[in-house]
Amino acid sequence: MKQPRIVLVNTSHPGNIGAAARAMKNMGLSELCLVDPQRYPSAEATARASGADDLLARAQCFGTLNEAIAPAGLVIGASARSRSLPVPMLDPHACARLVYEQPEAQAVAILFGRERSGLNNEELDRCHYLVQIPSNPEYPSLNIAAAVQIVVYELRLLAGGKPNTGQTGIDYATAQQMEQFYDHLEETLVELEFLDPTNPRQLMRRLRRLFGRSRPDQNEINILRGILTAVNKKCR
């Protein structure tokens, strides 16, 4: 079974971490990542894990989201709300299919945000896709552990029959490589005076969406970085 990273961002209630670990173990997943949890380790997390405390013991803790998703070539964020900048939207079943369409060696991260406010715009900008769980429009907010359970259940359903998509040779750029590219791109646009750093508006967010949809592979991102380096040399 493919093992995507389940990433919990800035979780405030340790019991939700334990319940998410239990949901993951139920469905055969084991790679739990925690980004800046407010209270962890915690006896409450261990109690709610109900036998999945081995997942808690192996859970990786990170100070920033960029560190947690650095090796991932596909990043999917769970969100209950529509966003001002369009991001491709999936339901949980389509999310699971997309995960299993990825090359076997390609790391995947699925992000779940804060209990009260979910993922913020900066975190959503790191995502190639969003996954939204269909729910009552009058009360759409799910407990974070319940949301994890639904998504990992769909992954479990597909575990025995991975779709054959012929994409196994694609070596996508990782999230870390994309962040390095975005930093380089922003520096170059400022140097060209195309981007005003004092009034950037939403230019970089829109460019993130553009390149997020295209998902460059390793060779393509190297070409893009090479073009930027050539532009830098010409400018100087």
Residue frames as a rotation matrix with the C-alpha (Angstrom) as fourth column:
MET 1
0.580 0.815 0.000 0.00
0.815 -0.580 0.000 0.00
0.000 0.000 -1.000 0.00
LYS 2
-0.098 -0.587 0.804 1.32
0.486 -0.733 -0.476 3.45
0.868 0.344 0.357 -0.92
GLN 3
0.117 0.038 -0.992 2.26
0.990 -0.080 0.114 5.45
-0.075 -0.996 -0.048 2.19
PRO 4
0.155 -0.037 0.987 1.50
0.332 -0.939 -0.087 9.17
0.930 0.342 -0.134 1.81
ARG 5
-0.868 -0.409 -0.282 2.55
0.429 -0.328 -0.842 11.47
0.252 -0.851 0.460 4.62
ILE 6
0.380 0.925 0.024 -0.39
0.714 -0.310 0.627 12.56
0.587 -0.222 -0.778 6.76
VAL 7
-0.696 -0.705 0.140 0.60
0.530 -0.635 -0.563 16.04
0.485 -0.317 0.815 7.94
LEU 8
0.458 0.805 -0.377 -1.24
0.858 -0.289 0.425 17.72
0.233 -0.518 -0.823 10.83
VAL 9
-0.355 -0.604 0.713 -0.53
0.484 -0.772 -0.413 21.47
0.800 0.198 0.567 10.99
ASN 10
-0.800 -0.106 0.591 -0.48
-0.313 -0.766 -0.562 23.36
0.512 -0.634 0.579 14.30
THR 11
-0.016 0.818 -0.575 -2.92
0.335 0.547 0.767 20.98
0.942 -0.181 -0.283 16.01
SER 12
-0.253 -0.030 0.967 -4.23
-0.682 -0.703 -0.200 22.49
0.686 -0.710 0.158 19.28
HIS 13
0.500 0.515 0.696 -5.85
-0.855 0.421 0.302 19.41
-0.138 -0.747 0.651 20.90
PRO 14
-0.556 -0.831 0.011 -3.48
-0.820 0.551 0.157 16.47
-0.137 0.078 -0.988 21.47
GLY 15
-0.178 0.573 0.800 -6.43
-0.156 0.786 -0.598 14.08
-0.972 -0.231 -0.051 21.56
ASN 16
0.782 0.470 -0.409 -6.97
-0.430 -0.067 -0.900 14.78
-0.451 0.880 0.150 17.86
ILE 17
-0.058 -0.881 -0.470 -3.40
-0.986 0.125 -0.113 13.70
0.158 0.456 -0.876 17.14
GLY 18
-0.720 -0.186 0.668 -4.01
-0.433 0.874 -0.223 10.39
-0.542 -0.450 -0.710 18.91
ALA 19
0.245 0.905 0.346 -7.36
-0.085 0.376 -0.923 9.86
-0.966 0.197 0.169 17.15
ALA 20
0.625 -0.099 -0.775 -5.75
-0.772 -0.224 -0.595 10.60
-0.115 0.970 -0.216 13.76
ALA 21
-0.511 -0.858 -0.039 -3.01
-0.859 0.511 0.016 8.06
0.006 0.042 -0.999 14.51
ARG 22
-0.433 0.445 0.784 -5.68
-0.154 0.820 -0.551 5.48
-0.888 -0.359 -0.286 15.35
ALA 23
0.658 0.709 -0.255 -7.52
-0.328 -0.036 -0.944 6.19
-0.678 0.705 0.209 12.08
MET 24
0.225 -0.668 -0.709 -4.28
-0.968 -0.072 -0.240 5.80
0.110 0.740 -0.663 10.14
LYS 25
-0.739 -0.555 0.382 -3.37
-0.615 0.787 -0.046 2.49
-0.276 -0.269 -0.923 11.78
ASN 26
0.053 0.865 0.500 -6.89
-0.190 0.500 -0.845 1.18
-0.980 -0.050 0.191 11.12
MET 27
0.899 0.377 -0.223 -6.31
-0.230 -0.027 -0.973 1.76
-0.373 0.926 0.063 7.41
GLY 28
0.669 -0.660 0.341 -2.69
0.703 0.712 -0.001 0.58
-0.242 0.240 0.940 7.24
LEU 29
0.557 -0.501 0.662 -0.93
0.147 -0.725 -0.673 3.95
0.818 0.472 -0.330 7.08
SER 30
0.544 -0.430 -0.720 2.04
0.839 0.309 0.449 4.75
0.030 -0.848 0.529 9.27
GLU 31
-0.486 -0.832 0.269 3.74
0.824 -0.539 -0.177 8.03
0.292 0.135 0.947 8.23
LEU 32
0.675 0.714 -0.185 2.44
0.721 -0.586 0.369 10.72
0.155 -0.382 -0.911 10.57
CYS 33
-0.514 -0.807 0.290 4.03
0.723 -0.590 -0.361 14.19
0.462 0.024 0.886 10.51
LEU 34
0.523 0.629 -0.576 3.25
0.842 -0.484 0.236 17.00
-0.130 -0.608 -0.783 12.97
VAL 35
-0.268 -0.550 0.791 3.98
0.601 -0.737 -0.309 20.64
0.753 0.392 0.529 12.21
ASP 36
-0.824 -0.196 0.531 4.32
-0.191 -0.787 -0.586 22.86
0.533 -0.585 0.612 15.29
PRO 37
0.043 0.868 -0.494 1.72
0.535 0.398 0.746 21.05
0.844 -0.296 -0.447 17.47
GLN 38
0.187 0.080 0.979 0.64
-0.505 -0.847 0.166 23.17
0.843 -0.525 -0.118 20.43
ARG 39
0.208 -0.140 0.968 0.79
-0.936 0.258 0.239 20.31
-0.284 -0.956 -0.078 22.98
TYR 40
0.965 0.012 -0.261 2.81
-0.104 0.934 -0.343 17.23
0.239 0.358 0.902 22.17
PRO 41
-0.682 0.295 -0.669 3.89
0.177 0.954 0.241 14.70
0.710 0.046 -0.703 23.43
SER 42
-0.403 0.656 0.638 0.78
-0.885 -0.456 -0.090 14.23
0.232 -0.602 0.764 25.54
ALA 43
-0.900 0.153 0.408 -0.82
-0.078 0.864 -0.498 11.49
-0.429 -0.480 -0.765 27.62
GLU 44
0.069 0.985 -0.158 -4.16
-0.365 -0.122 -0.923 12.50
-0.929 0.121 0.351 26.04
ALA 45
0.115 -0.114 -0.987 -2.77
-0.993 0.026 -0.119 11.77
0.039 0.993 -0.111 22.57
THR 46
-0.848 -0.498 -0.181 -1.57
-0.483 0.867 -0.123 8.33
0.218 -0.017 -0.976 23.71
ALA 47
-0.628 0.679 0.381 -4.93
-0.057 0.448 -0.892 7.54
-0.776 -0.582 -0.243 25.32
ARG 48
0.332 0.814 -0.478 -6.91
-0.571 -0.230 -0.788 8.52
-0.751 0.534 0.388 22.20
ALA 49
-0.322 -0.529 -0.785 -4.56
-0.943 0.258 0.212 6.51
0.090 0.808 -0.582 19.99
SER 50
0.496 0.651 0.574 -5.99
-0.744 0.660 -0.106 3.33
-0.448 -0.375 0.812 21.58
GLY 51
0.552 -0.343 0.760 -3.16
0.268 0.936 0.228 1.00
-0.790 0.077 0.609 20.60
ALA 52
0.743 -0.315 0.590 -1.71
0.579 -0.139 -0.804 3.11
0.335 0.939 0.079 17.80
ASP 53
0.883 -0.421 -0.209 0.88
-0.155 -0.682 0.715 4.61
-0.443 -0.598 -0.667 20.13
ASP 54
0.073 -0.875 0.479 3.61
0.679 0.395 0.619 3.05
-0.731 0.280 0.623 17.97
LEU 55
0.273 0.087 0.958 2.60
0.869 -0.449 -0.207 5.55
0.412 0.889 -0.199 15.26
LEU 56
0.979 0.093 0.180 2.91
0.005 -0.899 0.439 8.36
0.203 -0.429 -0.880 17.79
ALA 57
0.570 -0.822 0.003 6.35
0.179 0.127 0.976 7.14
-0.802 -0.555 0.219 18.80
ARG 58
-0.212 -0.655 0.726 7.49
0.866 0.218 0.450 7.24
-0.452 0.724 0.521 15.15
ALA 59
0.760 0.588 0.277 5.74
0.649 -0.663 -0.373 10.51
-0.035 0.463 -0.886 14.31
GLN 60
-0.382 -0.891 0.246 8.06
0.904 -0.415 -0.101 13.19
0.192 0.184 0.964 12.95
CYS 61
0.573 0.518 -0.635 7.76
0.658 -0.753 -0.021 16.70
-0.489 -0.405 -0.772 14.36
PHE 62
-0.267 -0.610 0.746 8.72
0.908 -0.419 -0.017 19.75
0.323 0.673 0.665 12.27
GLY 63
-0.513 0.003 -0.858 8.94
0.505 -0.808 -0.305 23.43
-0.694 -0.590 0.413 13.04
THR 64
-0.397 0.346 -0.850 7.65
-0.656 -0.754 -0.001 24.51
-0.642 0.558 0.526 9.61
LEU 65
0.644 0.704 0.299 5.42
-0.212 0.539 -0.815 23.13
-0.735 0.462 0.496 6.90
ASN 66
0.595 -0.467 -0.654 8.18
-0.777 -0.125 -0.617 23.53
0.206 0.875 -0.437 4.29
GLU 67
-0.507 -0.803 0.313 10.34
-0.858 0.505 -0.094 21.07
-0.082 -0.316 -0.945 6.26
ALA 68
-0.186 0.512 0.839 7.50
-0.344 0.766 -0.543 18.55
-0.921 -0.389 0.033 6.55
ILE 69
0.767 0.600 0.228 6.69
0.024 0.328 -0.944 18.49
-0.642 0.729 0.238 2.83
ALA 70
0.121 -0.806 -0.579 10.22
-0.721 -0.472 0.507 19.03
-0.682 0.357 -0.639 1.45
PRO 71
-0.783 -0.543 0.303 10.54
-0.205 0.686 0.698 15.58
-0.587 0.485 -0.649 -0.24
ALA 72
-0.044 0.885 0.464 6.96
0.403 0.441 -0.802 15.50
-0.914 0.152 -0.376 -1.60
GLY 73
-0.965 -0.221 0.143 6.30
0.202 -0.276 0.940 15.79
-0.168 0.936 0.311 -5.33
LEU 74
-0.308 0.927 0.214 2.54
0.246 -0.139 0.959 15.97
0.919 0.348 -0.186 -4.76
VAL 75
-0.975 0.045 -0.217 0.93
0.196 -0.281 -0.939 18.00
-0.104 -0.959 0.265 -1.95
ILE 76
-0.287 0.951 0.116 -2.82
0.357 -0.006 0.934 17.86
0.889 0.309 -0.338 -1.29
GLY 77
-0.982 -0.055 0.180 -4.52
-0.129 -0.495 -0.859 20.06
0.137 -0.867 0.479 1.31
ALA 78
-0.370 0.898 -0.240 -7.81
0.903 0.408 0.137 19.36
0.220 -0.166 -0.961 3.06
SER 79
-0.994 0.078 -0.071 -10.09
-0.062 -0.977 -0.206 22.40
-0.085 -0.200 0.976 3.00
ALA 80
-0.368 0.929 0.028 -13.77
0.794 0.330 -0.511 22.91
-0.484 -0.166 -0.859 3.77
ARG 81
0.379 0.502 -0.778 -13.94
0.133 -0.861 -0.490 26.33
-0.916 0.082 -0.393 2.10
SER 82
0.637 -0.159 0.754 -13.62
0.758 -0.050 -0.650 27.65
0.141 0.986 0.088 -1.44
ARG 83
-0.044 -0.781 -0.623 -10.64
0.676 -0.482 0.558 29.95
-0.736 -0.396 0.549 -1.98
SER 84
0.506 0.256 -0.824 -10.20
-0.211 -0.889 -0.406 33.27
-0.836 0.380 -0.396 -3.79
LEU 85
-0.222 -0.613 -0.758 -7.53
-0.958 -0.008 0.287 31.85
-0.182 0.790 -0.586 -6.10
PRO 86
0.726 0.642 -0.248 -8.71
-0.679 0.725 -0.110 28.70
0.109 0.248 0.963 -7.89
VAL 87
-0.534 -0.785 0.313 -7.06
-0.803 0.587 0.104 25.43
-0.266 -0.196 -0.944 -6.88
PRO 88
-0.357 0.423 -0.833 -8.07
-0.475 0.686 0.551 22.09
0.804 0.593 -0.044 -8.45
MET 89
-0.212 0.425 0.880 -10.60
-0.963 0.061 -0.262 20.47
-0.165 -0.903 0.396 -6.11
LEU 90
-0.632 -0.030 -0.775 -10.98
-0.260 0.950 0.175 16.74
0.730 0.312 -0.608 -5.41
ASP 91
0.605 0.677 0.419 -13.42
-0.716 0.232 0.659 14.65
0.349 -0.698 0.625 -3.41
PRO 92
0.211 -0.602 0.770 -11.86
-0.771 0.382 0.509 11.95
-0.601 -0.701 -0.384 -1.16
HIS 93
0.634 0.045 0.772 -12.25
0.266 0.925 -0.273 9.19
-0.726 0.378 0.574 -3.76
ALA 94
0.911 -0.312 0.269 -10.60
0.179 -0.288 -0.941 11.26
0.371 0.906 -0.206 -6.50
CYS 95
0.507 -0.745 0.433 -7.89
-0.859 -0.475 0.189 12.21
0.065 -0.468 -0.881 -4.02
ALA 96
0.328 -0.351 0.877 -7.14
-0.332 0.826 0.455 8.53
-0.884 -0.441 0.154 -3.37
ARG 97
0.817 0.006 0.577 -7.02
0.494 0.508 -0.705 7.75
-0.297 0.861 0.412 -7.09
LEU 98
0.823 -0.535 0.192 -4.60
-0.303 -0.698 -0.649 10.62
0.481 0.475 -0.736 -7.69
VAL 99
0.365 -0.701 0.613 -2.32
-0.839 0.038 0.543 9.39
-0.404 -0.712 -0.574 -4.90
TYR 100
0.297 -0.209 0.932 -2.20
0.059 0.978 0.201 5.91
-0.953 -0.005 0.303 -6.43
GLU 101
0.947 0.016 0.322 -1.52
0.322 -0.017 -0.947 7.31
-0.009 1.000 -0.021 -9.89
GLN 102
0.677 -0.736 -0.005 1.79
-0.731 -0.673 0.115 8.73
-0.088 -0.074 -0.993 -8.68
PRO 103
0.178 -0.722 -0.669 5.09
-0.373 0.580 -0.725 6.96
0.911 0.378 -0.166 -9.41
GLU 104
0.648 0.148 -0.747 5.90
0.467 0.698 0.543 4.45
0.602 -0.700 0.384 -6.68
ALA 105
-0.223 -0.852 -0.474 8.97
0.951 -0.082 -0.299 6.37
0.216 -0.517 0.828 -5.52
GLN 106
-0.429 0.101 0.898 7.16
0.128 -0.977 0.171 9.73
0.894 0.189 0.406 -5.52
ALA 107
-0.808 0.131 -0.575 6.51
0.581 0.007 -0.814 11.06
-0.102 -0.991 -0.082 -2.01
VAL 108
-0.192 0.842 0.504 3.00
0.309 -0.436 0.845 12.41
0.931 0.319 -0.177 -1.37
ALA 109
-0.948 -0.044 -0.315 1.82
0.315 -0.271 -0.910 14.64
-0.046 -0.961 0.271 1.49
ILE 110
-0.061 0.970 0.234 -1.80
0.532 -0.167 0.830 15.21
0.844 0.175 -0.506 2.55
LEU 111
-0.903 -0.393 0.173 -2.25
0.134 -0.641 -0.756 18.22
0.408 -0.659 0.632 4.83
PHE 112
0.221 0.938 -0.267 -4.85
0.755 0.009 0.656 18.82
0.617 -0.347 -0.706 7.54
GLY 113
-0.370 -0.414 0.831 -5.03
0.041 -0.901 -0.431 22.24
0.928 -0.126 0.351 9.19
ARG 114
-0.968 -0.085 0.237 -6.01
-0.207 -0.271 -0.940 23.74
0.144 -0.959 0.245 12.51
GLU 115
-0.640 0.759 -0.119 -9.19
0.746 0.576 -0.333 22.70
-0.184 -0.302 -0.935 14.28
ARG 116
0.016 0.694 -0.720 -10.71
0.407 -0.662 -0.629 26.20
-0.913 -0.283 -0.293 14.17
SER 117
0.377 0.095 -0.921 -9.40
-0.491 -0.823 -0.285 27.72
-0.786 0.560 -0.264 10.96
GLY 118
0.895 -0.028 0.446 -7.89
0.333 0.708 -0.623 24.96
-0.298 0.706 0.642 8.81
LEU 119
-0.084 -0.946 0.312 -4.97
0.956 0.012 0.292 25.74
-0.280 0.323 0.904 6.51
ASN 120
0.270 0.136 -0.953 -4.10
0.077 -0.990 -0.120 29.38
-0.960 -0.041 -0.277 5.90
ASN 121
0.940 0.187 -0.287 -3.53
-0.239 -0.240 -0.941 30.89
-0.245 0.952 -0.181 2.44
GLU 122
0.141 -0.968 -0.206 0.26
-0.989 -0.147 0.014 30.56
-0.044 0.202 -0.978 2.61
GLU 123
-0.466 -0.267 0.844 -0.07
-0.398 0.915 0.069 26.86
-0.790 -0.303 -0.532 3.43
LEU 124
0.505 0.735 0.452 -2.66
0.173 0.427 -0.887 26.32
-0.845 0.527 0.089 0.69
ASP 125
0.678 -0.337 -0.653 -0.24
-0.717 -0.501 -0.486 27.92
-0.164 0.798 -0.581 -1.77
ARG 126
-0.442 -0.867 0.230 2.02
-0.802 0.497 0.332 24.88
-0.402 -0.038 -0.915 -1.20
CYS 127
-0.156 0.494 0.856 -0.73
-0.001 0.866 -0.500 22.53
-0.988 -0.078 -0.135 -2.43
HIS 128
-0.989 -0.116 -0.095 -1.18
-0.105 0.078 0.991 21.19
-0.108 0.990 -0.089 -5.95
TYR 129
-0.363 0.915 -0.173 -4.77
0.131 0.234 0.963 20.13
0.922 0.328 -0.205 -5.16
LEU 130
-0.637 0.302 0.709 -7.35
-0.771 -0.246 -0.587 20.51
-0.002 -0.921 0.390 -2.42
VAL 131
-0.712 0.503 -0.489 -9.53
0.352 0.859 0.371 17.70
0.607 0.092 -0.789 -1.11
GLN 132
-0.643 0.608 0.467 -13.00
-0.752 -0.616 -0.234 18.61
0.145 -0.501 0.853 0.13
ILE 133
-0.945 0.326 -0.025 -15.25
0.319 0.902 -0.291 16.15
-0.072 -0.283 -0.956 1.95
PRO 134
-0.459 0.847 0.267 -18.92
-0.077 -0.338 0.938 16.44
0.885 0.410 0.220 0.88
SER 135
-0.797 0.189 -0.574 -20.98
0.603 0.200 -0.772 17.38
-0.031 -0.962 -0.273 3.93
ASN 136
0.290 0.944 -0.155 -24.07
0.951 -0.303 -0.066 19.23
-0.109 -0.128 -0.986 5.09
PRO 137
-0.213 -0.422 0.882 -23.66
0.605 -0.765 -0.220 22.79
0.767 0.487 0.418 3.68
GLU 138
0.613 0.491 0.619 -25.30
-0.173 -0.681 0.712 24.15
0.771 -0.543 -0.332 6.84
TYR 139
0.753 -0.422 0.505 -22.67
-0.535 0.054 0.843 22.46
-0.383 -0.905 -0.185 9.03
PRO 140
0.833 -0.368 -0.414 -19.63
-0.231 0.449 -0.863 21.56
0.503 0.815 0.289 6.90
SER 141
0.057 -0.909 0.413 -16.91
-0.900 -0.226 -0.373 21.56
0.432 -0.351 -0.831 9.58
LEU 142
0.744 0.112 -0.659 -15.56
0.045 0.975 0.217 18.12
0.667 -0.191 0.720 10.47
ASN 143
0.782 -0.556 0.283 -13.37
-0.316 0.038 0.948 17.15
-0.538 -0.830 -0.146 13.39
ILE 144
0.169 -0.800 -0.576 -9.81
-0.984 -0.172 -0.051 16.82
-0.058 0.575 -0.816 12.09
ALA 145
-0.681 -0.421 0.599 -9.52
-0.456 0.884 0.103 13.14
-0.573 -0.203 -0.794 13.09
ALA 146
0.230 0.839 0.493 -12.83
0.155 0.469 -0.870 12.40
-0.961 0.276 -0.022 11.35
ALA 147
0.742 -0.018 -0.670 -11.54
-0.608 -0.439 -0.661 14.10
-0.283 0.898 -0.336 8.20
VAL 148
-0.369 -0.926 -0.082 -8.35
-0.913 0.344 0.218 12.02
-0.174 0.155 -0.972 8.35
GLN 149
-0.423 0.259 0.868 -10.44
-0.120 0.934 -0.337 8.86
-0.898 -0.246 -0.364 8.77
ILE 150
0.663 0.749 0.005 -12.51
-0.061 0.061 -0.996 9.55
-0.747 0.660 0.086 5.64
VAL 151
0.527 -0.523 -0.670 -9.49
-0.850 -0.333 -0.409 10.32
-0.010 0.784 -0.620 3.45
VAL 152
-0.554 -0.813 0.179 -7.42
-0.810 0.576 0.110 7.33
-0.193 -0.084 -0.978 4.62
TYR 153
-0.024 0.641 0.767 -10.47
-0.099 0.762 -0.640 5.05
-0.995 -0.092 0.045 4.24
GLU 154
0.870 0.338 -0.358 -10.63
-0.350 -0.089 -0.933 5.96
-0.347 0.937 0.041 0.55
LEU 155
0.013 -0.943 -0.334 -6.91
-0.992 0.030 -0.124 5.23
0.127 0.333 -0.934 0.26
ARG 156
-0.537 -0.179 0.824 -7.52
-0.488 0.863 -0.131 1.82
-0.688 -0.473 -0.551 1.84
LEU 157
0.504 0.822 0.266 -10.28
-0.192 0.407 -0.893 1.02
-0.842 0.399 0.362 -0.66
LEU 158
0.849 -0.203 -0.487 -7.83
-0.512 -0.094 -0.854 1.46
0.128 0.975 -0.184 -3.53
ALA 159
0.122 -0.903 0.412 -4.94
-0.855 0.116 0.506 -0.33
-0.504 -0.413 -0.758 -1.83
GLY 160
-0.041 -0.122 0.992 -5.72
0.056 0.991 0.124 -3.63
-0.998 0.060 -0.033 -3.53
GLY 161
0.324 0.232 0.917 -6.17
0.880 0.281 -0.382 -2.23
-0.346 0.931 -0.113 -7.03
LYS 162
-0.154 -0.486 -0.861 -3.79
0.118 -0.874 0.472 0.57
-0.981 -0.028 0.192 -7.97
PRO 163
0.863 0.497 -0.093 -4.79
-0.004 -0.177 -0.984 2.13
-0.506 0.849 -0.150 -11.32
ASN 164
-0.058 -0.870 0.490 -2.32
0.787 0.262 0.558 1.57
-0.614 0.418 0.670 -14.15
THR 165
0.772 0.410 -0.485 -1.67
0.156 -0.863 -0.480 5.03
-0.616 0.295 -0.731 -15.59
GLY 166
0.564 -0.627 0.537 1.70
0.789 0.217 -0.575 4.62
0.244 0.748 0.617 -17.30
GLN 167
0.800 -0.222 0.557 3.16
-0.222 -0.973 -0.069 7.53
0.557 -0.068 -0.828 -15.30
THR 168
0.892 -0.390 -0.229 5.81
0.406 0.468 0.785 5.53
-0.199 -0.793 0.576 -13.44
GLY 169
0.082 -0.940 0.330 8.68
0.973 0.004 -0.232 7.23
0.217 0.340 0.915 -15.29
ILE 170
0.420 0.125 0.899 7.78
0.169 -0.984 0.058 10.80
0.892 0.127 -0.434 -14.24
ASP 171
-0.186 -0.572 -0.799 10.14
0.961 0.062 -0.268 12.26
0.203 -0.818 0.539 -11.65
TYR 172
0.632 0.563 0.533 8.33
0.475 -0.824 0.308 15.34
0.613 0.058 -0.788 -10.38
ALA 173
-0.418 -0.701 0.578 10.14
-0.060 -0.613 -0.788 18.21
0.907 -0.363 0.214 -8.67
THR 174
-0.300 0.256 -0.919 9.83
0.902 0.391 -0.185 18.02
0.312 -0.884 -0.348 -4.89
ALA 175
0.778 0.628 -0.031 8.21
0.584 -0.704 0.404 20.68
0.231 -0.332 -0.914 -2.72
GLN 176
0.389 -0.721 -0.573 11.66
0.424 -0.411 0.807 21.76
-0.817 -0.557 0.146 -1.54
GLN 177
-0.594 -0.616 0.517 12.87
0.723 -0.128 0.679 22.21
-0.352 0.777 0.522 -5.13
MET 178
0.094 0.717 0.691 9.73
0.837 -0.433 0.335 24.17
0.539 0.546 -0.641 -5.98
GLU 179
0.836 0.180 -0.518 10.27
0.484 -0.686 0.543 26.50
-0.258 -0.705 -0.661 -3.00
GLN 180
-0.144 -0.959 -0.245 13.84
0.472 -0.284 0.835 27.12
-0.870 0.005 0.493 -4.15
PHE 181
-0.530 0.035 0.847 12.50
0.836 -0.144 0.529 27.88
0.141 0.989 0.047 -7.64
TYR 182
0.540 0.816 0.206 9.87
0.748 -0.577 0.327 30.30
0.385 -0.023 -0.922 -6.31
ASP 183
0.553 -0.432 -0.712 12.49
0.410 -0.603 0.685 32.15
-0.725 -0.671 -0.156 -4.26
HIS 184
-0.548 -0.806 0.226 14.72
0.549 -0.143 0.823 32.39
-0.631 0.575 0.521 -7.36
LEU 185
-0.227 0.564 0.794 11.79
0.900 -0.189 0.392 33.50
0.371 0.804 -0.465 -9.53
GLU 186
0.775 0.558 -0.296 10.74
0.632 -0.694 0.345 36.22
-0.013 -0.455 -0.891 -7.08
GLU 187
0.156 -0.812 -0.563 14.31
0.360 -0.484 0.798 37.55
-0.920 -0.326 0.217 -6.79
THR 188
-0.679 -0.432 0.593 14.59
0.675 -0.050 0.737 37.68
-0.289 0.900 0.325 -10.60
LEU 189
0.142 0.824 0.549 11.24
0.890 -0.349 0.293 39.45
0.433 0.447 -0.783 -11.05
VAL 190
0.764 0.033 -0.644 12.29
0.440 -0.756 0.484 42.05
-0.471 -0.654 -0.592 -8.48
GLU 191
-0.259 -0.954 -0.150 15.64
0.396 -0.246 0.885 42.47
-0.881 0.170 0.442 -10.26
LEU 192
-0.624 0.104 0.774 13.78
0.773 -0.059 0.631 42.98
0.112 0.993 -0.044 -13.56
GLU 193
-0.908 0.353 -0.223 11.51
-0.213 -0.851 -0.479 45.52
-0.359 -0.388 0.849 -11.79
PHE 194
-0.574 0.763 -0.297 8.53
-0.099 0.295 0.950 43.45
0.813 0.575 -0.094 -12.92
LEU 195
0.313 0.611 -0.727 7.59
0.705 0.364 0.609 42.79
0.637 -0.703 -0.316 -9.28
ASP 196
-0.080 -0.245 0.966 7.42
-0.429 -0.866 -0.256 45.63
0.900 -0.435 -0.036 -6.76
PRO 197
-0.534 -0.173 -0.828 8.34
0.493 0.732 -0.471 44.07
0.687 -0.659 -0.305 -3.39
THR 198
-0.978 0.197 -0.074 6.53
-0.058 -0.587 -0.807 46.89
-0.202 -0.785 0.585 -1.57
ASN 199
-0.101 0.981 -0.163 3.31
-0.795 -0.178 -0.580 46.19
-0.598 0.071 0.798 -3.48
PRO 200
-0.894 -0.440 0.081 3.42
-0.318 0.753 0.576 42.58
-0.315 0.490 -0.813 -4.68
ARG 201
-0.020 0.969 -0.246 -0.37
-0.996 0.003 0.089 42.14
0.087 0.246 0.965 -4.86
GLN 202
0.526 0.265 0.808 -1.03
-0.444 0.896 -0.005 38.46
-0.725 -0.357 0.589 -5.63
LEU 203
0.413 -0.385 -0.825 1.53
-0.887 0.036 -0.461 37.95
0.207 0.922 -0.326 -8.39
MET 204
-0.651 -0.759 -0.029 3.58
-0.732 0.637 -0.243 35.25
0.203 -0.137 -0.970 -6.67
ARG 205
-0.369 0.601 0.708 0.46
-0.352 0.615 -0.706 33.44
-0.860 -0.510 -0.015 -5.47
ARG 206
0.680 0.647 -0.345 -0.87
-0.539 0.122 -0.834 33.34
-0.497 0.753 0.431 -9.04
LEU 207
0.092 -0.729 -0.678 2.49
-0.894 0.240 -0.379 32.11
0.439 0.641 -0.629 -10.36
ARG 208
-0.734 -0.272 0.622 2.45
-0.583 0.722 -0.372 29.40
-0.348 -0.636 -0.689 -7.68
ARG 209
0.213 0.894 0.394 -0.96
-0.333 0.445 -0.831 28.31
-0.919 0.046 0.393 -8.94
LEU 210
0.620 -0.019 -0.784 0.33
-0.784 -0.022 -0.620 28.28
-0.005 1.000 -0.029 -12.53
PHE 211
-0.322 -0.846 -0.426 3.35
-0.784 0.490 -0.380 26.10
0.530 0.211 -0.821 -11.81
GLY 212
-0.575 0.201 0.793 1.40
-0.574 0.591 -0.566 24.04
-0.582 -0.781 -0.225 -9.27
ARG 213
0.566 0.825 0.004 -1.04
-0.530 0.367 -0.765 23.01
-0.632 0.431 0.644 -12.01
SER 214
0.584 -0.364 -0.725 1.77
-0.704 0.216 -0.676 22.07
0.403 0.906 -0.130 -14.40
ARG 215
0.814 -0.288 0.504 3.85
-0.244 0.617 0.748 20.16
-0.526 -0.732 0.432 -11.79
PRO 216
0.480 -0.696 -0.534 7.29
-0.804 -0.106 -0.585 20.40
0.350 0.710 -0.610 -13.47
ASP 217
0.921 -0.296 -0.254 9.53
0.347 0.919 0.188 17.34
0.178 -0.261 0.949 -13.41
GLN 218
0.469 -0.806 -0.360 13.20
0.485 -0.106 0.868 17.37
-0.738 -0.582 0.341 -12.38
ASN 219
-0.393 -0.649 0.651 14.51
0.899 -0.123 0.420 18.24
-0.193 0.750 0.632 -15.85
GLU 220
0.226 0.582 0.781 11.92
0.707 -0.650 0.280 20.97
0.671 0.489 -0.558 -16.38
ILE 221
0.953 0.118 -0.279 12.64
0.290 -0.623 0.727 22.67
-0.088 -0.773 -0.628 -13.05
ASN 222
0.072 -0.991 -0.109 16.37
0.633 -0.039 0.773 22.58
-0.771 -0.124 0.625 -13.85
ILE 223
-0.318 -0.109 0.942 15.66
0.904 -0.335 0.266 24.24
0.286 0.936 0.205 -17.21
LEU 224
0.660 0.655 0.367 13.56
0.489 -0.746 0.452 26.93
0.570 -0.118 -0.813 -15.53
ARG 225
0.751 -0.463 -0.470 16.26
0.340 -0.340 0.877 27.58
-0.566 -0.818 -0.098 -12.93
GLY 226
-0.238 -0.880 0.412 18.82
0.843 0.024 0.538 27.78
-0.483 0.475 0.736 -15.75
ILE 227
0.066 0.364 0.929 16.73
0.780 -0.600 0.180 30.38
0.623 0.712 -0.324 -17.58
LEU 228
0.946 0.318 -0.064 16.48
0.277 -0.689 0.670 32.47
0.169 -0.652 -0.740 -14.41
THR 229
0.365 -0.895 -0.258 20.23
0.524 -0.031 0.851 32.24
-0.769 -0.445 0.458 -13.85
ALA 230
-0.352 -0.467 0.811 20.85
0.936 -0.187 0.299 33.43
0.012 0.865 0.502 -17.43
VAL 231
0.497 0.611 0.616 18.47
0.537 -0.774 0.334 36.35
0.681 0.165 -0.713 -16.88
ASN 232
0.875 -0.210 -0.437 20.31
0.340 -0.377 0.862 37.24
-0.345 -0.902 -0.258 -13.65
LYS 233
-0.084 -0.990 0.115 23.64
0.769 0.009 0.639 37.31
-0.633 0.142 0.761 -15.49
LYS 234
-0.202 0.085 0.976 22.26
0.859 -0.463 0.218 39.54
0.470 0.882 0.021 -18.27
CYS 235
0.795 0.590 0.139 20.79
0.430 -0.710 0.558 41.95
0.428 -0.384 -0.818 -15.73
ARG 236
0.767 -0.522 -0.372 24.13
0.251 -0.290 0.924 42.32
-0.590 -0.802 -0.092 -13.97
